[in-house]
């Protein structure tokens, strides 16, 4: 192991053997958005399926969560593993050994940078009181791990939609590479389907670059509290990383000391992004409640605050502005019958609006009142909420400036509090990595 790689490994970061489809395979049809998007929009996924047809794609390699309740889980998982093996056997991939990729993603005129790398799962702990280098930012729902684990534990490949954040105000780690793009080999450049913008990837595979990354990472680490060193915070894909961790804990029990150091399941392929990248926008994750009306909702709400006000608004644009500008805990509300309202909560039980709303959702689940879904995207949430018998709950934003401090102080945010961009801005599956032991 080189000196730079050894320095990186101490801080949980490793180069990866990254796989890409060979030249000639259409990456526009290959790359598909993260499986946990458009979870109440079956038409989206059916449209994607029709567009891809029988062409090589990541679609048959993933389990879109919109289909989780169809009762075909075993069939879908079996087909995923079968298709992965088929793609490997057909040798459709090129492999880039021991490297990082610099990724530039542009959507709606905004660009952001990322670094594709592997993280050491032995330095990750998703428990509520974790002080590990890699940490969950929201509560991990243990019941969501088994279906994901059923896919990963027999899969020959992993495809990442995991996005991990670093707190790099001075932009020392990722951003310097954007200034030398002409010196880097471009490994892909493609538009992304369904308004996903476009993406370019560049190869980073030399010792000088590794040393630069190691120095920047050490600089970030040295600013942290040694007793609570949060270096990597989950952005997207919390349950996918937790699944990788769970699979690794199972596998490691039967390995030798030597195998523990290098087994591919010890690592997870992720995209690392700087929370201070101007092109990275934090978006709240909204809630849509099904088969519930306004009176039932307010009866639940009043149990978790001393009082509230509800103000009628003319349109959704005014609502979006009002949620962000008013002090205190506020959230938006939209139904077909009641239109658009802005709620302000007095003396709430939760520390933030998402926490107070979560108390309502937990009671709904406990009493089997209505059902709910978590929706990425303000407009999509309102569209769903204004259908018959539905309610959209529109949440305020989470601030970048206090994000890392809040995780260290409060351990974790309420689950499904934030998202990095709207649904079409999420990570698309593109790169792959082998999970087979060589």
BATINU-35773 format. One record per residue (C-alpha): x, y, z; residue number from 1. Coordinates in nm, 2 decimals. Example, Ala and Ser with C-alpha at 12.3 -4.5 7.8 and 13.67 -1.06 7.14 Angstrom:
BEGIN
+--------+--------+--------+-----+
!     c1 !     c2 !     c3 ! seq !
+--------+--------+--------+-----+
!   1.23 !  -0.45 !   0.78 !   1 !
!   1.37 !  -0.11 !   0.71 !   2 !
+--------+--------+--------+-----+
***
This chain:
BEGIN
+--------+--------+--------+-----+
!     c1 !     c2 !     c3 ! seq !
+--------+--------+--------+-----+
!   0.00 !   0.00 !   0.00 !   1 !
!   0.14 !   0.34 !  -0.10 !   2 !
!   0.20 !   0.61 !   0.17 !   3 !
!  -0.10 !   0.82 !   0.04 !   4 !
!  -0.33 !   0.52 !   0.04 !   5 !
!  -0.22 !   0.43 !   0.39 !   6 !
!  -0.30 !   0.78 !   0.51 !   7 !
!  -0.64 !   0.77 !   0.35 !   8 !
!  -0.72 !   0.43 !   0.50 !   9 !
!  -0.67 !   0.57 !   0.85 !  10 !
!  -0.96 !   0.81 !   0.77 !  11 !
!  -1.19 !   0.55 !   0.62 !  12 !
!  -1.14 !   0.65 !   0.25 !  13 !
!  -1.01 !   0.42 !  -0.02 !  14 !
!  -0.96 !   0.42 !  -0.39 !  15 !
!  -1.19 !   0.17 !  -0.57 !  16 !
!  -1.19 !  -0.07 !  -0.86 !  17 !
!  -1.47 !   0.10 !  -1.06 !  18 !
!  -1.67 !  -0.06 !  -1.34 !  19 !
!  -1.84 !   0.12 !  -1.63 !  20 !
!  -2.03 !  -0.02 !  -1.93 !  21 !
!  -1.80 !  -0.05 !  -2.23 !  22 !
!  -1.80 !   0.20 !  -2.51 !  23 !
!  -2.10 !   0.16 !  -2.74 !  24 !
!  -2.35 !   0.11 !  -2.45 !  25 !
!  -2.58 !   0.41 !  -2.43 !  26 !
!  -2.53 !   0.56 !  -2.09 !  27 !
!  -2.85 !   0.76 !  -2.12 !  28 !
!  -3.04 !   0.43 !  -2.11 !  29 !
!  -2.80 !   0.27 !  -1.87 !  30 !
!  -2.82 !   0.53 !  -1.59 !  31 !
!  -3.14 !   0.53 !  -1.38 !  32 !
!  -3.24 !   0.75 !  -1.08 !  33 !
!  -3.22 !   0.62 !  -0.72 !  34 !
!  -3.47 !   0.34 !  -0.64 !  35 !
!  -3.62 !   0.54 !  -0.35 !  36 !
!  -3.74 !   0.82 !  -0.57 !  37 !
!  -4.09 !   0.86 !  -0.72 !  38 !
!  -4.22 !   0.61 !  -0.47 !  39 !
!  -4.59 !   0.70 !  -0.53 !  40 !
!  -4.55 !   0.77 !  -0.91 !  41 !
!  -4.57 !   0.43 !  -1.08 !  42 !
!  -4.62 !   0.61 !  -1.42 !  43 !
!  -4.26 !   0.74 !  -1.39 !  44 !
!  -4.11 !   0.40 !  -1.36 !  45 !
!  -4.33 !   0.25 !  -1.63 !  46 !
!  -4.22 !   0.53 !  -1.86 !  47 !
!  -3.85 !   0.45 !  -1.78 !  48 !
!  -3.91 !   0.08 !  -1.84 !  49 !
!  -4.07 !   0.15 !  -2.18 !  50 !
!  -3.79 !   0.38 !  -2.28 !  51 !
!  -3.51 !   0.13 !  -2.19 !  52 !
!  -3.69 !  -0.17 !  -2.34 !  53 !
!  -3.44 !  -0.46 !  -2.36 !  54 !
!  -3.13 !  -0.23 !  -2.37 !  55 !
!  -2.86 !  -0.28 !  -2.11 !  56 !
!  -2.95 !  -0.07 !  -1.81 !  57 !
!  -2.93 !  -0.04 !  -1.43 !  58 !
!  -3.31 !  -0.06 !  -1.42 !  59 !
!  -3.32 !  -0.44 !  -1.39 !  60 !
!  -3.03 !  -0.42 !  -1.14 !  61 !
!  -3.23 !  -0.23 !  -0.88 !  62 !
!  -3.56 !  -0.25 !  -0.69 !  63 !
!  -3.77 !   0.06 !  -0.74 !  64 !
!  -3.95 !   0.11 !  -0.41 !  65 !
!  -4.28 !   0.19 !  -0.59 !  66 !
!  -4.31 !  -0.19 !  -0.64 !  67 !
!  -4.24 !  -0.29 !  -0.28 !  68 !
!  -4.61 !  -0.36 !  -0.21 !  69 !
!  -4.68 !  -0.57 !  -0.52 !  70 !
!  -4.60 !  -0.90 !  -0.35 !  71 !
!  -4.33 !  -0.99 !  -0.61 !  72 !
!  -4.03 !  -0.92 !  -0.39 !  73 !
!  -3.87 !  -1.26 !  -0.42 !  74 !
!  -3.92 !  -1.27 !  -0.80 !  75 !
!  -3.78 !  -0.92 !  -0.85 !  76 !
!  -3.47 !  -0.99 !  -0.63 !  77 !
!  -3.40 !  -1.31 !  -0.81 !  78 !
!  -3.42 !  -1.13 !  -1.14 !  79 !
!  -3.18 !  -0.86 !  -1.01 !  80 !
!  -2.92 !  -1.11 !  -0.92 !  81 !
!  -2.97 !  -1.31 !  -1.24 !  82 !
!  -2.93 !  -1.00 !  -1.45 !  83 !
!  -2.62 !  -0.88 !  -1.26 !  84 !
!  -2.46 !  -1.22 !  -1.32 !  85 !
!  -2.56 !  -1.21 !  -1.69 !  86 !
!  -2.40 !  -0.87 !  -1.74 !  87 !
!  -2.08 !  -0.99 !  -1.57 !  88 !
!  -2.07 !  -1.31 !  -1.77 !  89 !
!  -2.13 !  -1.11 !  -2.10 !  90 !
!  -1.83 !  -0.89 !  -2.00 !  91 !
!  -2.01 !  -0.56 !  -2.07 !  92 !
!  -1.79 !  -0.37 !  -1.82 !  93 !
!  -1.45 !  -0.20 !  -1.84 !  94 !
!  -1.27 !  -0.18 !  -1.50 !  95 !
!  -1.07 !   0.11 !  -1.37 !  96 !
!  -0.84 !  -0.02 !  -1.10 !  97 !
!  -0.75 !   0.16 !  -0.77 !  98 !
!  -0.89 !   0.50 !  -0.86 !  99 !
!  -1.13 !   0.78 !  -0.77 ! 100 !
!  -1.37 !   0.94 !  -1.02 ! 101 !
!  -1.43 !   1.32 !  -1.01 ! 102 !
!  -1.80 !   1.37 !  -1.10 ! 103 !
!  -1.96 !   1.68 !  -1.24 ! 104 !
!  -2.34 !   1.68 !  -1.24 ! 105 !
!  -2.54 !   1.96 !  -1.40 ! 106 !
!  -2.92 !   2.00 !  -1.36 ! 107 !
!  -3.12 !   2.31 !  -1.44 ! 108 !
!  -2.81 !   2.52 !  -1.49 ! 109 !
!  -2.66 !   2.43 !  -1.15 ! 110 !
!  -2.34 !   2.21 !  -1.13 ! 111 !
!  -2.20 !   2.02 !  -0.84 ! 112 !
!  -1.89 !   1.81 !  -0.79 ! 113 !
!  -1.85 !   1.47 !  -0.63 ! 114 !
!  -1.57 !   1.22 !  -0.56 ! 115 !
!  -1.65 !   0.85 !  -0.63 ! 116 !
!  -1.47 !   0.64 !  -0.37 ! 117 !
!  -1.51 !   0.36 !  -0.12 ! 118 !
!  -1.57 !   0.40 !   0.25 ! 119 !
!  -1.46 !   0.16 !   0.52 ! 120 !
!  -1.77 !   0.01 !   0.68 ! 121 !
!  -1.56 !  -0.08 !   1.00 ! 122 !
!  -1.55 !   0.30 !   1.06 ! 123 !
!  -1.92 !   0.35 !   1.02 ! 124 !
!  -2.19 !   0.31 !   1.29 ! 125 !
!  -2.55 !   0.40 !   1.23 ! 126 !
!  -2.66 !   0.37 !   1.60 ! 127 !
!  -2.81 !   0.67 !   1.76 ! 128 !
!  -2.52 !   0.74 !   1.99 ! 129 !
!  -2.25 !   0.68 !   1.74 ! 130 !
!  -1.92 !   0.89 !   1.75 ! 131 !
!  -1.77 !   0.71 !   1.44 ! 132 !
!  -1.60 !   0.88 !   1.15 ! 133 !
!  -1.89 !   0.79 !   0.92 ! 134 !
!  -2.23 !   0.85 !   1.06 ! 135 !
!  -2.60 !   0.85 !   0.99 ! 136 !
!  -2.77 !   1.19 !   0.99 ! 137 !
!  -3.13 !   1.06 !   1.04 ! 138 !
!  -3.28 !   0.78 !   1.24 ! 139 !
!  -3.22 !   0.44 !   1.08 ! 140 !
!  -3.54 !   0.24 !   1.05 ! 141 !
!  -3.42 !  -0.12 !   1.11 ! 142 !
!  -3.73 !  -0.26 !   0.93 ! 143 !
!  -3.61 !  -0.11 !   0.60 ! 144 !
!  -3.28 !  -0.31 !   0.61 ! 145 !
!  -3.40 !  -0.67 !   0.55 ! 146 !
!  -3.55 !  -0.61 !   0.20 ! 147 !
!  -3.24 !  -0.43 !   0.09 ! 148 !
!  -3.02 !  -0.69 !   0.25 ! 149 !
!  -3.20 !  -0.97 !   0.05 ! 150 !
!  -3.07 !  -0.80 !  -0.26 ! 151 !
!  -2.71 !  -0.73 !  -0.15 ! 152 !
!  -2.62 !  -1.05 !   0.03 ! 153 !
!  -2.62 !  -1.25 !  -0.30 ! 154 !
!  -2.54 !  -0.97 !  -0.54 ! 155 !
!  -2.22 !  -0.99 !  -0.75 ! 156 !
!  -2.23 !  -0.61 !  -0.80 ! 157 !
!  -2.30 !  -0.29 !  -0.61 ! 158 !
!  -2.43 !   0.02 !  -0.77 ! 159 !
!  -2.42 !   0.33 !  -0.56 ! 160 !
!  -2.69 !   0.59 !  -0.51 ! 161 !
!  -2.53 !   0.68 !  -0.17 ! 162 !
!  -2.42 !   1.04 !  -0.13 ! 163 !
!  -2.20 !   1.13 !   0.17 ! 164 !
!  -2.12 !   1.48 !   0.29 ! 165 !
!  -1.80 !   1.64 !   0.41 ! 166 !
!  -1.78 !   1.98 !   0.59 ! 167 !
!  -1.51 !   2.15 !   0.38 ! 168 !
!  -1.57 !   2.53 !   0.40 ! 169 !
!  -1.23 !   2.61 !   0.24 ! 170 !
!  -1.30 !   2.37 !  -0.05 ! 171 !
!  -0.97 !   2.18 !  -0.02 ! 172 !
!  -1.05 !   1.83 !  -0.11 ! 173 !
!  -1.28 !   1.80 !  -0.42 ! 174 !
!  -1.28 !   2.15 !  -0.58 ! 175 !
!  -0.91 !   2.17 !  -0.67 ! 176 !
!  -0.95 !   1.89 !  -0.92 ! 177 !
!  -1.21 !   2.10 !  -1.11 ! 178 !
!  -0.94 !   2.34 !  -1.20 ! 179 !
!  -0.73 !   2.08 !  -1.38 ! 180 !
!  -1.00 !   1.89 !  -1.58 ! 181 !
!  -0.80 !   1.92 !  -1.90 ! 182 !
!  -0.53 !   1.70 !  -1.74 ! 183 !
!  -0.78 !   1.43 !  -1.63 ! 184 !
!  -0.91 !   1.15 !  -1.85 ! 185 !
!  -1.28 !   1.18 !  -1.91 ! 186 !
!  -1.44 !   0.84 !  -1.86 ! 187 !
!  -1.80 !   0.93 !  -1.94 ! 188 !
!  -2.01 !   1.22 !  -2.05 ! 189 !
!  -2.38 !   1.17 !  -2.09 ! 190 !
!  -2.73 !   1.33 !  -2.06 ! 191 !
!  -2.95 !   1.17 !  -1.80 ! 192 !
!  -3.31 !   1.06 !  -1.87 ! 193 !
!  -3.62 !   1.22 !  -1.73 ! 194 !
!  -3.49 !   1.57 !  -1.68 ! 195 !
!  -3.18 !   1.44 !  -1.49 ! 196 !
!  -2.95 !   1.69 !  -1.66 ! 197 !
!  -2.61 !   1.57 !  -1.76 ! 198 !
!  -2.30 !   1.42 !  -1.59 ! 199 !
!  -1.93 !   1.39 !  -1.67 ! 200 !
!  -1.68 !   1.16 !  -1.49 ! 201 !
!  -1.30 !   1.20 !  -1.48 ! 202 !
!  -1.04 !   0.95 !  -1.37 ! 203 !
!  -0.81 !   1.02 !  -1.07 ! 204 !
!  -0.55 !   0.75 !  -1.04 ! 205 !
!  -0.20 !   0.88 !  -0.96 ! 206 !
!   0.00 !   0.91 !  -0.64 ! 207 !
!   0.02 !   1.29 !  -0.65 ! 208 !
!  -0.36 !   1.32 !  -0.66 ! 209 !
!  -0.40 !   1.06 !  -0.38 ! 210 !
!  -0.15 !   1.26 !  -0.16 ! 211 !
!  -0.35 !   1.58 !  -0.23 ! 212 !
!  -0.68 !   1.41 !  -0.12 ! 213 !
!  -0.50 !   1.26 !   0.19 ! 214 !
!  -0.37 !   1.60 !   0.30 ! 215 !
!  -0.70 !   1.77 !   0.25 ! 216 !
!  -0.88 !   1.50 !   0.45 ! 217 !
!  -0.62 !   1.51 !   0.73 ! 218 !
!  -0.67 !   1.88 !   0.74 ! 219 !
!  -1.05 !   1.84 !   0.79 ! 220 !
!  -1.00 !   1.57 !   1.05 ! 221 !
!  -0.75 !   1.77 !   1.25 ! 222 !
!  -1.02 !   2.04 !   1.31 ! 223 !
!  -1.26 !   1.79 !   1.47 ! 224 !
!  -1.32 !   1.70 !   1.83 ! 225 !
!  -1.12 !   1.38 !   1.88 ! 226 !
!  -1.39 !   1.24 !   2.11 ! 227 !
!  -1.66 !   1.30 !   1.85 ! 228 !
!  -1.50 !   1.32 !   1.50 ! 229 !
!  -1.78 !   1.34 !   1.24 ! 230 !
!  -1.59 !   1.34 !   0.91 ! 231 !
!  -1.85 !   1.18 !   0.68 ! 232 !
!  -2.22 !   1.25 !   0.72 ! 233 !
!  -2.48 !   1.06 !   0.53 ! 234 !
!  -2.66 !   1.27 !   0.27 ! 235 !
!  -2.86 !   1.02 !   0.06 ! 236 !
!  -2.89 !   0.65 !   0.08 ! 237 !
!  -2.87 !   0.61 !   0.46 ! 238 !
!  -3.05 !   0.27 !   0.46 ! 239 !
!  -2.84 !   0.15 !   0.17 ! 240 !
!  -2.52 !   0.21 !   0.36 ! 241 !
!  -2.67 !   0.06 !   0.67 ! 242 !
!  -2.76 !  -0.25 !   0.46 ! 243 !
!  -2.40 !  -0.27 !   0.34 ! 244 !
!  -2.28 !  -0.25 !   0.70 ! 245 !
!  -2.52 !  -0.52 !   0.81 ! 246 !
!  -2.41 !  -0.76 !   0.53 ! 247 !
!  -2.04 !  -0.69 !   0.62 ! 248 !
!  -2.11 !  -0.77 !   0.99 ! 249 !
!  -2.25 !  -1.11 !   0.88 ! 250 !
!  -1.96 !  -1.19 !   0.64 ! 251 !
!  -1.67 !  -1.08 !   0.87 ! 252 !
!  -1.76 !  -1.34 !   1.13 ! 253 !
!  -1.62 !  -1.62 !   0.92 ! 254 !
!  -1.30 !  -1.44 !   0.78 ! 255 !
!  -0.94 !  -1.47 !   0.87 ! 256 !
!  -0.74 !  -1.17 !   0.99 ! 257 !
!  -0.59 !  -1.13 !   0.65 ! 258 !
!  -0.93 !  -1.15 !   0.47 ! 259 !
!  -1.08 !  -0.89 !   0.70 ! 260 !
!  -0.84 !  -0.63 !   0.56 ! 261 !
!  -0.92 !  -0.67 !   0.19 ! 262 !
!  -1.26 !  -0.84 !   0.15 ! 263 !
!  -1.47 !  -0.62 !  -0.09 ! 264 !
!  -1.78 !  -0.64 !   0.13 ! 265 !
!  -1.59 !  -0.43 !   0.39 ! 266 !
!  -1.62 !  -0.13 !   0.17 ! 267 !
!  -1.91 !   0.06 !   0.00 ! 268 !
!  -1.89 !   0.26 !  -0.31 ! 269 !
!  -2.03 !   0.61 !  -0.26 ! 270 !
!  -2.02 !   0.97 !  -0.40 ! 271 !
!  -1.87 !   1.22 !  -0.16 ! 272 !
!  -1.98 !   1.58 !  -0.19 ! 273 !
!  -1.89 !   1.90 !  -0.01 ! 274 !
!  -2.19 !   2.04 !   0.18 ! 275 !
!  -2.06 !   2.39 !   0.09 ! 276 !
!  -2.08 !   2.33 !  -0.29 ! 277 !
!  -2.31 !   2.60 !  -0.42 ! 278 !
!  -2.46 !   2.36 !  -0.67 ! 279 !
!  -2.58 !   2.12 !  -0.39 ! 280 !
!  -2.92 !   2.23 !  -0.27 ! 281 !
!  -3.08 !   2.09 !   0.04 ! 282 !
!  -3.45 !   2.03 !   0.00 ! 283 !
!  -3.69 !   1.92 !   0.27 ! 284 !
!  -3.86 !   1.59 !   0.22 ! 285 !
!  -4.24 !   1.64 !   0.22 ! 286 !
!  -4.51 !   1.41 !   0.35 ! 287 !
!  -4.83 !   1.30 !   0.17 ! 288 !
!  -5.11 !   1.15 !   0.38 ! 289 !
!  -5.37 !   0.93 !   0.22 ! 290 !
!  -5.73 !   0.87 !   0.33 ! 291 !
!  -5.71 !   1.15 !   0.60 ! 292 !
!  -5.90 !   1.48 !   0.61 ! 293 !
!  -5.81 !   1.82 !   0.75 ! 294 !
!  -6.02 !   1.78 !   1.07 ! 295 !
!  -5.85 !   1.45 !   1.15 ! 296 !
!  -5.51 !   1.59 !   1.09 ! 297 !
!  -5.57 !   1.90 !   1.32 ! 298 !
!  -5.71 !   1.67 !   1.59 ! 299 !
!  -5.37 !   1.49 !   1.58 ! 300 !
!  -5.17 !   1.81 !   1.56 ! 301 !
!  -5.32 !   1.98 !   1.87 ! 302 !
!  -5.20 !   1.69 !   2.08 ! 303 !
!  -4.84 !   1.80 !   2.01 ! 304 !
!  -4.85 !   2.18 !   2.06 ! 305 !
!  -5.04 !   2.43 !   2.27 ! 306 !
!  -5.21 !   2.59 !   1.96 ! 307 !
!  -5.17 !   2.66 !   1.59 ! 308 !
!  -5.28 !   2.90 !   1.33 ! 309 !
!  -5.37 !   2.82 !   0.97 ! 310 !
!  -5.36 !   3.09 !   0.70 ! 311 !
!  -5.51 !   3.05 !   0.36 ! 312 !
!  -5.27 !   3.14 !   0.07 ! 313 !
!  -5.34 !   3.21 !  -0.29 ! 314 !
!  -5.08 !   2.98 !  -0.46 ! 315 !
!  -4.79 !   2.74 !  -0.40 ! 316 !
!  -4.52 !   2.99 !  -0.48 ! 317 !
!  -4.64 !   3.21 !  -0.19 ! 318 !
!  -4.64 !   2.91 !   0.03 ! 319 !
!  -4.29 !   2.81 !  -0.05 ! 320 !
!  -4.16 !   3.16 !   0.03 ! 321 !
!  -4.37 !   3.19 !   0.35 ! 322 !
!  -4.24 !   2.86 !   0.49 ! 323 !
!  -3.88 !   2.97 !   0.47 ! 324 !
!  -3.93 !   3.33 !   0.58 ! 325 !
!  -4.15 !   3.30 !   0.90 ! 326 !
!  -3.98 !   3.24 !   1.23 ! 327 !
!  -4.07 !   2.94 !   1.45 ! 328 !
!  -4.21 !   2.61 !   1.34 ! 329 !
!  -4.41 !   2.64 !   1.02 ! 330 !
!  -4.52 !   2.40 !   0.75 ! 331 !
!  -4.74 !   2.40 !   0.44 ! 332 !
!  -5.07 !   2.21 !   0.38 ! 333 !
!  -5.25 !   2.14 !   0.06 ! 334 !
!  -5.56 !   1.94 !  -0.03 ! 335 !
!  -5.81 !   1.94 !  -0.32 ! 336 !
!  -6.09 !   2.06 !  -0.09 ! 337 !
!  -5.91 !   2.31 !   0.14 ! 338 !
!  -5.66 !   2.46 !  -0.10 ! 339 !
!  -5.32 !   2.58 !   0.02 ! 340 !
!  -5.26 !   2.68 !   0.39 ! 341 !
!  -4.97 !   2.79 !   0.60 ! 342 !
!  -4.96 !   2.65 !   0.95 ! 343 !
!  -4.76 !   2.80 !   1.24 ! 344 !
!  -4.72 !   2.59 !   1.56 ! 345 !
!  -4.71 !   2.74 !   1.91 ! 346 !
!  -4.51 !   2.55 !   2.18 ! 347 !
!  -4.44 !   2.24 !   1.97 ! 348 !
!  -4.32 !   1.92 !   2.12 ! 349 !
!  -4.06 !   1.86 !   1.85 ! 350 !
!  -3.74 !   2.06 !   1.83 ! 351 !
!  -3.80 !   2.13 !   1.46 ! 352 !
!  -4.11 !   2.11 !   1.24 ! 353 !
!  -4.02 !   1.78 !   1.10 ! 354 !
!  -3.99 !   1.64 !   1.45 ! 355 !
!  -4.34 !   1.77 !   1.55 ! 356 !
!  -4.49 !   1.63 !   1.23 ! 357 !
!  -4.32 !   1.30 !   1.29 ! 358 !
!  -4.51 !   1.27 !   1.62 ! 359 !
!  -4.83 !   1.29 !   1.42 ! 360 !
!  -4.72 !   1.04 !   1.17 ! 361 !
!  -4.61 !   0.79 !   1.44 ! 362 !
!  -4.96 !   0.82 !   1.60 ! 363 !
!  -5.12 !   0.77 !   1.26 ! 364 !
!  -4.92 !   0.45 !   1.21 ! 365 !
!  -4.99 !   0.33 !   1.57 ! 366 !
!  -5.37 !   0.38 !   1.54 ! 367 !
!  -5.38 !   0.27 !   1.18 ! 368 !
!  -5.53 !   0.61 !   1.07 ! 369 !
!  -5.46 !   0.67 !   0.70 ! 370 !
!  -5.13 !   0.60 !   0.53 ! 371 !
!  -4.84 !   0.81 !   0.43 ! 372 !
!  -4.55 !   0.85 !   0.19 ! 373 !
!  -4.23 !   1.06 !   0.19 ! 374 !
!  -4.20 !   1.27 !  -0.12 ! 375 !
!  -3.89 !   1.43 !  -0.28 ! 376 !
!  -4.00 !   1.74 !  -0.46 ! 377 !
!  -4.23 !   2.03 !  -0.36 ! 378 !
!  -4.44 !   2.03 !  -0.68 ! 379 !
!  -4.48 !   1.65 !  -0.68 ! 380 !
!  -4.60 !   1.66 !  -0.32 ! 381 !
!  -4.86 !   1.92 !  -0.39 ! 382 !
!  -4.97 !   1.74 !  -0.70 ! 383 !
!  -5.03 !   1.42 !  -0.50 ! 384 !
!  -5.18 !   1.61 !  -0.20 ! 385 !
!  -5.44 !   1.77 !  -0.41 ! 386 !
!  -5.58 !   1.44 !  -0.53 ! 387 !
!  -5.91 !   1.31 !  -0.37 ! 388 !
!  -5.87 !   1.22 !   0.00 ! 389 !
!  -5.50 !   1.32 !   0.02 ! 390 !
!  -5.31 !   1.58 !   0.22 ! 391 !
!  -4.97 !   1.73 !   0.13 ! 392 !
!  -4.75 !   1.84 !   0.42 ! 393 !
!  -4.48 !   2.08 !   0.30 ! 394 !
!  -4.17 !   2.10 !   0.52 ! 395 !
!  -3.92 !   2.39 !   0.57 ! 396 !
!  -3.56 !   2.36 !   0.46 ! 397 !
!  -3.26 !   2.24 !   0.67 ! 398 !
!  -2.97 !   2.48 !   0.69 ! 399 !
!  -2.63 !   2.38 !   0.55 ! 400 !
!  -2.45 !   2.61 !   0.79 ! 401 !
!  -2.56 !   2.43 !   1.11 ! 402 !
!  -2.60 !   2.08 !   0.96 ! 403 !
!  -2.29 !   1.91 !   1.10 ! 404 !
!  -2.32 !   2.08 !   1.44 ! 405 !
!  -2.68 !   1.97 !   1.47 ! 406 !
!  -2.58 !   1.61 !   1.40 ! 407 !
!  -2.31 !   1.62 !   1.66 ! 408 !
!  -2.54 !   1.79 !   1.92 ! 409 !
!  -2.87 !   1.61 !   1.85 ! 410 !
!  -2.72 !   1.27 !   1.73 ! 411 !
!  -2.97 !   1.25 !   1.44 ! 412 !
!  -3.24 !   1.45 !   1.27 ! 413 !
!  -3.60 !   1.31 !   1.25 ! 414 !
!  -3.61 !   1.05 !   0.97 ! 415 !
!  -3.67 !   1.18 !   0.62 ! 416 !
!  -3.60 !   1.54 !   0.72 ! 417 !
!  -3.40 !   1.65 !   0.42 ! 418 !
!  -3.30 !   1.56 !   0.07 ! 419 !
!  -3.01 !   1.68 !  -0.15 ! 420 !
!  -3.21 !   1.83 !  -0.43 ! 421 !
!  -3.54 !   1.73 !  -0.58 ! 422 !
!  -3.62 !   1.39 !  -0.72 ! 423 !
!  -3.47 !   1.45 !  -1.07 ! 424 !
!  -3.15 !   1.58 !  -0.91 ! 425 !
!  -3.08 !   1.27 !  -0.71 ! 426 !
!  -2.79 !   1.04 !  -0.79 ! 427 !
!  -2.83 !   0.81 !  -1.09 ! 428 !
!  -2.69 !   0.46 !  -1.09 ! 429 !
!  -2.40 !   0.46 !  -1.33 ! 430 !
!  -2.08 !   0.32 !  -1.18 ! 431 !
!  -2.06 !  -0.04 !  -1.05 ! 432 !
!  -1.82 !  -0.24 !  -0.83 ! 433 !
!  -1.77 !  -0.61 !  -0.78 ! 434 !
!  -1.86 !  -0.76 !  -0.45 ! 435 !
!  -1.70 !  -1.10 !  -0.54 ! 436 !
!  -1.39 !  -1.19 !  -0.36 ! 437 !
!  -1.11 !  -1.24 !  -0.62 ! 438 !
+--------+--------+--------+-----+
***
